[in-house]
Amino acid sequence: MTSPASPTPSWKGIQQQVLERESEADHESVDWRHLETLLQARRHWFAVEQKGSVGSGSTSTWQTPSPVLKDGREPPDLDSARLQGNDANWRTPLHYACAYGRPAVVALLVKRKCNVDLCDSDGNTPLMKALQYEEEECAIILLEHGANPNVHNNKGETPLHYVIFYRNTLIPAKLLSYNADIEAKNTSGQTPLLLAIKKNRKMMVEFFIKNKANIHEVDDKGRTALMLAVEHKSTYIAELLLQCGVNVSASDNCGEIALSYAIASGNTANRDLILQYMKEQSRTSVNFNPVKESPKDDSLRRSIKKSHSDDSLFAMVQDSYEAPIKVK
């Protein structure tokens, strides 16, 4: 990402103009006062870990802002070029308003034609900042005013990657309604579904699967959804994926299958679950075709096609895969 060609506007000048405009009004404009506070808060942006912990200027003391002056008039206009100016890390007032959860300020800025898709130095748009801090109202305002739900930041993440920690599916569903790409990948090759599985977010995994996310997708190491589930010891997600028809015998870039990951993780529940599905497949399917096939897999499948008791099958598979396995 390269720095914008135009010179960075003076933040002090923006603050001064805000204060001058506010003093001209017959009544206080809550929006302008909050915008000035947001501009001052830029110095503390990366120095704090949570919202509302910036000392005497904490946003937790703010009241819900009004979009108009107390006498019913709208606030006076402010130079849109200045409102779209950025700080040293390319964050605009819109980034701050979204991160600090000021929907009325967001509404005001987008009405003043601020660019809703400008990226900061991390490649994050205002929509991403709103989602990062779970400011749902701000996110909805941006989407309704044309924010792009498919922008990738420097890590390749899109807005859908940000919502995997949400406790409800309102915003994820809203993103999909605005054509967010459910198969978008970050720099690790993870779709939102794969990332949700890696983070063991059961509700979001169910949501993505319900909305037709590809359960057969793999990351940049060739790891399948099932591999990530058993690697992170989620029996619930592993069983859900198996019920949806995920390929139990697909192999990663190193030729390992999901059973390898289950044994390496030490989770006997996942190991037994996968073995059970492999036994069922051997009984019901004549053609056992994995996505990739290593010599080890081929040998295992030829053995499975023969007649084995459950105990002998378990012992044979266990012996084949309980060698030291490098966890990726």
Buried (B, 14 or more C-beta within 10 A) or exposed (E): EEEEEEEEBEBEEBBEBBEEBBEEBEEEBBBBBBBBBBBBBBEEBEEEEEBEEBEEEBBEEBEEBBBBBEEEEEBBEBEEEBBBBBBEEBBBBBBBBBBBBBBBBBBBBBEBEBBBEBBBBBBBBBBBBBBBBBBBBBBBBBBEBEBBBEBBBEEBBBBBBBBBEBEEBEBBEBBBEBEBBBEBBBEBBBBBBBBBBBBBBEBBBBBBBEBEBBBBBBBEEBBBBBBBBBBBBBBEBBBBBBEEEBBBBBBBEEBBBBBBBBBBBEBEEBBEBBBBBBBEBBEEEEEBEBEBBBEBBEEBBEBBEEEBEEEEBBEBBEEBBEEEBEEB
